[in-house]
Amino acid sequence: MTGRIGISLGDVTGIGPEVTLKALAAGADADDWRYLLIGDPALLDRLNRALGLELPLRPLAGSSGDERFLVHNPFVESLPDDLAAGSPVAAKAAVAWLADGAARCLRQELDALITAPVNKESIIRSGQPFIGQTEFLSQLAGAERTGMMLLGHDDRGRWLRVVLATTHLPLRFVADYITGAKVELAIELASQACADLGLPRHRVAVCGLNPHAGEGGELGSEEIEIIAPAVQAARARGADVAGPFAADALFHDVFRGDYEIVVAMYHDQGLAPLKMIGFETGVNWTLGLPFIRTSPDHGTAYNIAGKGVANPSSMRSAIQLAQQLARAKR
C-alpha cells in the first residue's frame, strides 16, 4: 500500500458521505492507497448500496491490514437514517469524527486527513463552540501558525491559489483584525506551500484591503501602515513577494501566470474569484498543521442531499492533493 488516508464524513445530513463514496469509487482502480472512513458504518453501507458503488467497506476492528476501505465510528451511538437536515445529533457526530481523525494523524497512524463538509451553524446550535474545521484542527494540534489555502483550476488547467490573512470574520471586523504579523505569516505559509507543491517558482502577490489598494491613503491607510511594511519585511527575509496590489486587477494577473499564489486580506476577497474558476475542483488545504489536511471546497448542500446527484469532483481533488503532499513528505 502507498499510504493511509483518513476521511471524516462530516455532516451526514449533507452530501459529505455521498461525495466521499463516489470519489473513492472513481479512483479505486487508479491508486493503491488505504482509506479509513471515520463515520457511521450502517449509514455508509446503505448509501454504498443505494448508489450502486459496491465499494468493499470493512470494519477497522479486526481488519487484517490488507483491506483498502475501512470504516470506524468513534461516536457513541449509531445514527438513524431519517435525520433532518442540520440535526444536532449529526452535528455532534461530525465533530467527534473530526477529532478522531486529527488524533490519528497526530499519532502518525494516518498520512493525511480529508474532512468532508460540516455546517457551522448546526454545530453551534448543537451546543458546541465552533468557528470552523481549520480553527478546530489547529487548536487540537496546538498549532498557532496555521492558515487557510484554497486552490483550484479551470477546464484549461489554469490555477488560482489563495492564502487568507483572515478567515471567518464578519466583514465589519476585518480591518481591525489585519495585522502585520498576520500578513507576514500568510506570506510565509504561501511561500512554503509553493515548495510543498513542487512549483518551480514561489512568487507571491499580496492584495490590498481597500479599493485600488487604498489610493495612496485616500481610501484607507491599512496598505501604507500594515500591509506594505509586512511585504517589505517578508521580502527582506528572502520571500519572492510583491504588493499590495488592487485586488480587482490582481486576480487577472495571477490567473494568467504572473504569480503562483495570492495572499488575500479576507474570506470573500480571495474565495469569490477562486470559486468562479474552480468551483468543482477547489480544495481547502490547511497550512502549518503538523499533519496534512485537505477538504473539498463546498458546503453540506442540504438542498441536494439524499438525491444522488452531488458532484464528487472537489472531493476527488482533495484526495489527490492529500496523496501528492503525502508522497512528497515521505
NORHU-V831776 format. One record per pair of residues at least 12 apart in sequence whose C-alpha atoms are under 10 Angstrom apart, sorted by the first residue. I is the first residue (numbers start at 1). J is the second residue. Records with the same first field share a line. If there is no record, write none. Layout:
I = J / J
This chain:
1 = 31 / 32 / 33 / 34 / 65 / 66 / 67 / 68
2 = 31 / 32 / 33 / 34 / 111 / 323 / 326 / 327
3 = 32 / 33 / 34 / 35 / 110 / 111 / 112 / 323 / 326 / 327 / 330
4 = 32 / 33 / 34 / 35 / 36 / 68 / 105 / 108 / 109 / 110 / 111 / 112 / 113 / 323 / 326
5 = 33 / 34 / 35 / 36 / 37 / 69 / 101 / 105 / 109 / 110 / 111 / 112 / 113 / 114 / 292 / 293 / 319 / 322 / 323 / 326
6 = 34 / 35 / 36 / 37 / 38 / 69 / 70 / 71 / 98 / 100 / 101 / 102 / 104 / 105 / 109 / 110 / 111 / 112 / 113 / 114 / 115 / 293 / 319
7 = 20 / 35 / 36 / 37 / 38 / 39 / 71 / 97 / 98 / 101 / 112 / 113 / 114 / 115 / 116 / 293 / 294 / 295 / 319
8 = 20 / 36 / 37 / 38 / 39 / 72 / 73 / 94 / 95 / 96 / 97 / 98 / 99 / 100 / 101 / 102 / 113 / 114 / 115 / 116 / 117 / 118 / 295
9 = 21 / 37 / 38 / 39 / 40 / 44 / 93 / 94 / 95 / 97 / 98 / 114 / 115 / 116 / 117 / 118
10 = 38 / 39 / 90 / 91 / 92 / 93 / 94 / 95 / 96 / 97 / 98 / 114 / 115 / 116 / 117 / 118 / 119 / 299 / 300
11 = 39 / 85 / 86 / 87 / 88 / 89 / 90 / 91 / 92 / 93 / 94 / 95 / 97 / 116 / 117 / 118 / 119 / 120 / 122 / 123 / 299 / 300 / 302
12 = 39 / 40 / 43 / 44 / 79 / 81 / 83 / 84 / 85 / 86 / 87 / 89 / 90 / 91 / 93 / 94 / 116 / 117 / 118 / 300 / 302 / 305 / 306
13 = 81 / 82 / 83 / 84 / 85 / 86 / 87 / 90 / 91 / 118 / 119 / 300 / 301 / 302 / 305 / 306
14 = 84 / 85 / 86 / 90 / 116 / 117 / 118 / 119 / 299 / 300 / 301 / 302 / 303 / 304 / 305 / 306 / 310
15 = 116 / 117 / 118 / 298 / 299 / 300 / 301 / 302 / 303 / 304 / 305 / 306 / 307 / 308 / 309 / 310 / 311 / 312
16 = 115 / 116 / 117 / 118 / 296 / 298 / 299 / 300 / 301 / 305 / 310 / 312 / 315
17 = 37 / 39 / 40 / 43 / 44 / 47 / 48 / 116 / 117 / 305 / 306
18 = 44 / 47 / 48 / 51 / 116 / 305 / 306 / 307 / 308 / 309 / 310 / 311 / 312
19 = 116 / 296 / 308 / 309 / 310 / 311 / 312 / 313 / 314 / 315 / 316
20 = 37 / 44 / 114 / 115 / 116 / 296 / 312 / 313 / 314 / 315 / 316 / 319
21 = 37 / 44 / 47 / 48 / 51 / 53 / 54 / 55 / 312 / 315 / 316
22 = 48 / 51 / 52 / 53 / 55 / 308 / 310 / 311 / 312 / 313 / 315 / 316
23 = 311 / 312 / 313 / 314 / 315 / 316 / 317 / 318 / 319
24 = 53 / 55 / 69 / 312 / 315 / 316 / 319
25 = 48 / 53 / 54 / 55 / 56 / 316
26 = 53 / 312 / 313 / 316
27 = 316 / 319 / 320
28 = 55 / 68 / 69
31 = 320 / 323
32 = 68
33 = 68 / 69 / 323
34 = 65 / 66 / 67 / 68 / 69 / 70 / 110
35 = 57 / 67 / 68 / 69 / 70 / 71 / 110 / 112 / 113
36 = 57 / 58 / 59 / 60 / 67 / 68 / 69 / 70 / 71 / 72 / 101 / 110 / 113
37 = 57 / 58 / 59 / 60 / 69 / 70 / 71 / 72 / 73 / 97 / 101 / 114
38 = 60 / 70 / 71 / 72 / 73 / 74 / 75 / 94 / 96 / 97 / 98 / 99 / 100 / 101 / 115
39 = 71 / 72 / 73 / 74 / 75 / 78 / 79 / 93 / 94 / 96 / 97 / 98 / 100
40 = 71 / 72 / 73 / 74 / 75 / 77 / 78 / 79 / 80 / 93 / 94 / 97
41 = 57 / 58 / 59 / 70 / 71 / 72 / 73 / 78 / 79
42 = 71 / 73 / 78 / 79 / 80 / 81
43 = 78 / 79 / 80 / 81
44 = 57 / 71
45 = 57 / 58 / 71
46 = 81
47 = 306 / 308
50 = 306 / 308
51 = 307 / 308 / 309
55 = 68 / 69
56 = 68 / 69 / 70
57 = 69 / 70 / 71
58 = 70 / 71 / 72
59 = 71 / 72 / 73
60 = 72 / 73
72 = 97 / 100
73 = 93 / 96 / 97 / 100
74 = 93 / 96 / 97 / 98 / 99 / 100 / 101
75 = 92 / 93 / 94 / 95 / 96 / 97 / 100
76 = 93 / 96
77 = 89 / 93
78 = 93
79 = 93
84 = 302
85 = 119 / 122 / 300 / 301 / 302 / 303 / 305
86 = 118 / 119 / 120 / 121 / 122 / 123 / 125 / 126 / 300 / 302
87 = 122 / 123 / 125 / 126
88 = 122 / 123 / 124 / 125 / 126 / 127 / 128
89 = 122 / 123 / 126
90 = 118 / 119 / 122 / 123 / 126
91 = 118 / 119 / 120 / 121 / 122 / 123 / 124 / 125 / 126 / 127 / 128
92 = 122 / 123 / 124 / 126 / 127 / 128
93 = 123
94 = 115 / 116 / 117 / 118 / 119 / 123
95 = 118 / 123 / 128 / 130 / 133 / 136
97 = 115
98 = 113 / 114 / 115 / 116 / 118 / 133 / 136 / 137
99 = 133 / 136 / 137 / 140
101 = 113 / 114 / 115 / 137 / 293
102 = 114 / 115 / 136 / 137 / 138 / 140 / 141 / 291 / 292 / 293
103 = 137 / 140 / 141
104 = 291
105 = 141 / 290 / 291 / 292 / 293
106 = 140 / 141 / 289 / 290 / 291
107 = 291
108 = 291
110 = 291 / 292 / 326
111 = 291 / 292 / 293 / 322 / 323 / 325 / 326 / 327 / 329 / 330
112 = 291 / 292 / 293 / 294 / 319 / 321 / 322 / 323 / 325 / 326
113 = 291 / 292 / 293 / 294 / 295 / 318 / 319 / 322
114 = 284 / 285 / 292 / 293 / 294 / 295 / 296 / 315 / 318 / 319 / 321 / 322
115 = 133 / 134 / 284 / 293 / 294 / 295 / 296 / 315 / 318 / 319
116 = 133 / 294 / 295 / 296 / 297 / 298 / 299 / 300 / 315 / 318
117 = 133 / 295 / 296 / 297 / 298 / 299 / 300 / 301 / 315
118 = 132 / 133 / 298 / 299 / 300 / 301
119 = 132 / 133 / 299 / 300 / 301 / 302
120 = 132 / 133 / 299
131 = 167 / 168 / 169
132 = 167 / 168
133 = 286 / 295
134 = 146 / 147 / 148 / 167 / 168 / 284 / 285 / 286 / 287 / 289 / 293 / 294 / 295
135 = 147 / 148 / 167 / 168 / 286
137 = 286 / 289 / 291 / 293
138 = 286 / 287 / 288 / 289 / 290
139 = 289
140 = 289
141 = 289 / 290 / 291
142 = 289 / 290
143 = 288 / 289 / 290
144 = 288 / 289
145 = 182 / 185 / 186 / 188 / 189 / 287 / 288 / 289
146 = 185 / 186 / 189 / 286 / 287 / 288 / 289 / 290
147 = 163 / 164 / 165 / 166 / 167 / 182 / 185 / 186 / 188 / 189 / 190 / 285 / 286 / 287 / 288 / 289
148 = 162 / 163 / 164 / 165 / 166 / 167 / 186 / 189 / 190 / 267 / 284 / 285 / 286 / 287 / 288
149 = 161 / 162 / 163 / 164 / 165 / 186 / 189 / 190 / 193 / 261 / 262 / 263 / 264 / 270 / 271 / 283 / 284 / 285 / 286 / 287 / 294
150 = 162 / 163 / 164 / 261 / 262 / 270 / 271 / 274 / 275 / 278 / 282 / 283 / 284 / 285 / 286 / 294 / 295 / 296 / 297
151 = 163 / 261 / 271 / 274 / 275 / 278 / 279 / 281 / 282 / 283 / 284 / 285 / 297 / 317 / 318 / 321
152 = 274 / 275 / 276 / 277 / 278 / 279 / 280 / 281 / 282 / 283 / 284 / 297 / 314 / 317
153 = 255 / 274 / 275 / 276 / 277 / 278 / 279 / 280 / 281 / 282 / 283
154 = 255 / 274 / 275 / 276 / 277 / 278 / 279 / 280 / 281 / 282
155 = 277 / 278 / 280 / 281
157 = 278
158 = 254 / 255 / 256 / 257 / 277 / 278
159 = 254 / 255 / 256 / 257 / 260 / 261 / 274 / 277 / 278 / 282
160 = 251 / 252 / 254 / 255 / 256 / 257 / 259 / 260 / 261 / 262 / 270 / 271 / 273 / 274 / 275 / 277 / 278 / 282
161 = 190 / 193 / 194 / 204 / 251 / 254 / 255 / 259 / 260 / 261 / 262 / 263 / 270 / 271 / 274 / 282 / 283
162 = 186 / 190 / 204 / 205 / 206 / 251 / 260 / 261 / 262 / 263 / 264 / 267 / 269 / 270 / 271 / 273 / 274 / 284
163 = 183 / 185 / 186 / 187 / 189 / 190 / 193 / 204 / 206 / 261 / 262 / 263 / 264 / 265 / 266 / 267 / 270 / 271 / 284 / 285 / 286 / 287
164 = 182 / 183 / 185 / 186 / 187 / 189 / 190 / 262 / 263 / 264 / 265 / 266 / 267 / 268 / 269 / 270 / 271
165 = 177 / 178 / 179 / 180 / 181 / 182 / 183 / 184 / 185 / 186 / 187 / 206 / 207 / 263 / 264 / 265 / 266 / 267 / 270
166 = 178 / 179 / 182 / 183 / 186 / 263 / 264 / 265 / 266 / 267
167 = 264 / 265 / 266 / 267 / 268 / 270
168 = 266 / 267 / 268
169 = 266 / 267
170 = 266 / 267
171 = 266 / 267 / 268
174 = 209 / 265 / 266 / 267
175 = 209 / 210 / 220 / 222 / 265 / 266
176 = 222
177 = 265 / 266
178 = 209 / 222 / 226 / 227 / 265 / 266
179 = 222 / 225 / 226 / 227 / 230
180 = 222 / 225 / 226 / 227 / 228 / 229 / 230 / 231 / 233
181 = 226 / 227 / 230
182 = 226 / 227 / 230 / 265
183 = 206 / 226 / 227 / 228 / 229 / 230 / 231 / 234 / 263 / 264 / 265
184 = 226 / 227 / 229 / 230 / 231 / 232 / 233 / 234 / 235 / 263
185 = 230 / 234 / 288
186 = 204 / 206 / 262 / 263 / 264 / 265 / 287
187 = 203 / 204 / 205 / 206 / 230 / 231 / 234 / 235 / 239 / 240 / 241 / 242 / 261 / 262 / 263 / 264
188 = 204 / 234 / 237 / 238 / 239 / 241 / 288
189 = 263 / 286 / 287 / 288
190 = 202 / 203 / 204 / 205 / 239 / 241 / 260 / 261 / 262 / 263 / 287
191 = 203 / 204 / 238 / 239 / 240 / 241 / 260 / 261
192 = 239 / 287 / 288
193 = 260 / 261 / 285 / 287 / 288
194 = 260 / 261
196 = 324 / 325 / 326 / 328 / 329
197 = 321 / 324 / 325 / 328
198 = 324 / 325 / 328
199 = 260
200 = 260
201 = 240 / 259 / 260
202 = 239 / 240 / 241 / 259 / 260 / 261
203 = 239 / 240 / 241 / 242 / 254 / 257 / 258 / 259 / 260 / 261 / 262
204 = 231 / 239 / 240 / 241 / 242 / 243 / 254 / 258 / 259 / 260 / 261 / 262 / 263
205 = 231 / 240 / 241 / 242 / 243 / 244 / 245 / 247 / 250 / 251 / 253 / 254 / 258 / 259 / 260 / 261 / 262 / 263 / 264
206 = 227 / 228 / 230 / 231 / 241 / 242 / 243 / 244 / 245 / 246 / 247 / 250 / 261 / 262 / 263 / 264 / 265
207 = 223 / 227 / 242 / 243 / 244 / 245 / 246 / 247 / 248 / 249 / 250 / 251 / 262 / 263 / 264 / 265 / 266 / 269 / 270
208 = 220 / 222 / 223 / 224 / 226 / 227 / 228 / 243 / 244 / 245 / 246 / 247 / 248 / 250 / 263 / 264 / 265 / 269
209 = 221 / 222 / 223 / 227 / 244 / 245 / 246 / 247 / 264 / 265 / 266 / 269
210 = 222 / 223 / 245 / 246 / 247 / 265
211 = 245 / 246 / 247 / 248
212 = 244 / 245 / 246 / 247 / 248 / 249
213 = 227 / 243 / 244 / 245 / 246 / 247 / 248
214 = 244 / 245 / 246
215 = 246
223 = 243 / 244 / 245
224 = 244
227 = 243 / 244 / 265
228 = 242 / 243 / 244 / 245
229 = 244
230 = 243 / 244
231 = 243 / 244
240 = 259
241 = 259 / 261 / 262 / 263
242 = 259 / 262
243 = 262 / 263
244 = 263 / 264
247 = 262 / 263 / 264 / 265 / 269 / 270
248 = 269 / 273
250 = 262
251 = 269 / 270 / 273 / 274
252 = 273
255 = 273 / 274 / 277
271 = 297
274 = 297
275 = 297 / 298
278 = 297 / 314
279 = 296 / 297 / 298 / 313 / 314
280 = 296 / 297 / 298 / 311 / 312 / 313 / 314 / 315 / 316 / 317
281 = 296 / 297 / 298 / 312 / 313 / 314 / 315 / 316 / 317 / 318
282 = 295 / 296 / 297 / 298 / 313 / 314 / 315 / 316 / 317 / 318
283 = 295 / 296 / 297 / 298 / 313 / 314 / 315 / 316 / 317 / 318 / 319 / 320 / 321 / 322
284 = 296 / 297 / 298 / 314 / 317 / 318 / 321
285 = 297 / 318 / 321 / 322
291 = 326 / 329
292 = 321 / 322 / 323 / 325 / 326 / 329
293 = 318 / 319 / 321 / 322 / 325
294 = 315 / 317 / 318 / 319 / 320 / 321 / 322 / 325
295 = 314 / 315 / 316 / 317 / 318 / 319 / 321 / 322
296 = 312 / 313 / 314 / 315 / 316 / 317 / 318 / 319
297 = 314 / 315 / 317 / 318
298 = 314 / 315
